[in-house]
């Protein structure tokens, strides 16, 4: 009896220690299981995004719609891409707007990876009804169309969240409908929430921005994936700006025809792909550009890239400036003679009028 009484504390201690060890082991197993599941979700998400990078060429057509409550615009487009090169043409088919905002009737743009040339067509542009702008290759060309947020010619870049998944600490979880959700901090006030669907090749089908204080949704992107030539492709992309639970602005891109594969995307990715108006203005909008404005007279002669085409325009304008400088003294002399002759003529007229009054 004494033995049992004396051994009870030790027995209790050993039992508690044993149960504690079991609890710790169970917690470790659960944590490892969660970490393993999270790592599996992340790896499958990145694998889906990497598979998109294997699509090196494509072409097709579709339409865009932009609406914000006071306007509704429909734009038809054609596109093609091969690697980092892309070409797109947008034509405004329907424009119901209550604002006085100018909308380009047509937009063409091309990139070979060194620069982007975009020709904008409008009856309000002089001379010729169009002008061409130059951008860095990473510039989002969709910003040229008010309200449009996706570039139709680069469909896969519109759904590329790989950088965000690698840079942020993402909390992954499985949803009851077999989909997976990832949540991460975008800023001190906003979270980013994405959803991936295993039935769609584990591609991201939705992305939302939510306020941390209350979880109110401020923006929503949805992506509908379809199979083209045995490859998953984002057939429909929708972006909504939400305020107070209501959609304030909506931009949509729908691909109605898509070709994917080595035989697709064939075409011109040089300046010759654009219908540039004769004598129209070229505006270099790249940061740090030496010259901002050029006049289009003819296609560059020896430009093997779009960046070289800008240099060709720059050298031609400089050559014209040098020619003007060489003949400047002669021009100034003629201007001086004309001005003096005009002054003498005016003086003669005034003197003649005074004599007539004196009579």
Helices and strands as residue ranges (DSSP letters): H 2-53, E 57-67, E 71-82, E 85-97, E 106-111, E 116-121, E 130-135, G 141-144, G 157-159, H 162-167, E 171-174, E 180-185, E 190-197, G 198-200, E 203-211, E 217-228, E 231-243, E 246-260, G 271-273, E 281-284, E 293-295, H 306-358
